[in-house]
């Protein structure tokens, strides 16, 4: 009888430690899932600075978060098909915020345009992140060449990971 009681007690203790172990594993996996989501969010936000500082878009290599308006105009004119494998994101667009416009006009359709869509792979399951940038171009006026800059917003869409 004592052997049977001891066997039941060993089985009960074993099940207790299994349940405690499963509880701690569940807590750790929940923590890993939130850490993965935070890492994905941080990676998307860091891609904003990487894209803004790319030589394909940057105005002056010594300045950070400064986009060249002439390069934006060229890249937004149905040029994105060539760069499908180049962009690590789902979509890239730039909105001119200053000078203020009454309505949004897509470039390169008009000289007064204020919206550049550089890349869009038409993903439905994406989330956008944005940052403010300077949008500059060289202008020649009265025999002088100077930088004409405005304020813009770089918007990057990243695919939301399933799971």
Secondary structure as the mmCIF struct_conf table of DSSP 4:
data_model
#
loop_
_struct_conf.conf_type_id
_struct_conf.id
_struct_conf.beg_label_comp_id
_struct_conf.beg_label_asym_id
_struct_conf.beg_label_seq_id
_struct_conf.end_label_comp_id
_struct_conf.end_label_asym_id
_struct_conf.end_label_seq_id
HELX_RH_AL_P HELX_RH_AL_P1 UNK A 2 UNK A 52
TURN_TY1_P TURN_TY1_P1 UNK A 53 UNK A 53
TURN_TY1_P TURN_TY1_P2 UNK A 55 UNK A 57
STRN STRN1 UNK A 58 UNK A 58
BEND BEND1 UNK A 59 UNK A 59
TURN_TY1_P TURN_TY1_P3 UNK A 61 UNK A 62
BEND BEND2 UNK A 63 UNK A 65
STRN STRN2 UNK A 66 UNK A 68
HELX_RH_AL_P HELX_RH_AL_P2 UNK A 69 UNK A 75
TURN_TY1_P TURN_TY1_P4 UNK A 76 UNK A 78
HELX_RH_3T_P HELX_RH_3T_P1 UNK A 80 UNK A 83
TURN_TY1_P TURN_TY1_P5 UNK A 84 UNK A 86
BEND BEND3 UNK A 88 UNK A 90
STRN STRN3 UNK A 91 UNK A 98
BEND BEND4 UNK A 99 UNK A 99
BEND BEND5 UNK A 102 UNK A 103
STRN STRN4 UNK A 106 UNK A 106
TURN_TY1_P TURN_TY1_P6 UNK A 107 UNK A 108
BEND BEND6 UNK A 109 UNK A 109
TURN_TY1_P TURN_TY1_P7 UNK A 111 UNK A 112
STRN STRN5 UNK A 115 UNK A 120
BEND BEND7 UNK A 124 UNK A 125
STRN STRN6 UNK A 126 UNK A 141
TURN_TY1_P TURN_TY1_P8 UNK A 142 UNK A 143
STRN STRN7 UNK A 144 UNK A 159
HELX_LH_PP_P HELX_LH_PP_P1 UNK A 160 UNK A 162
#
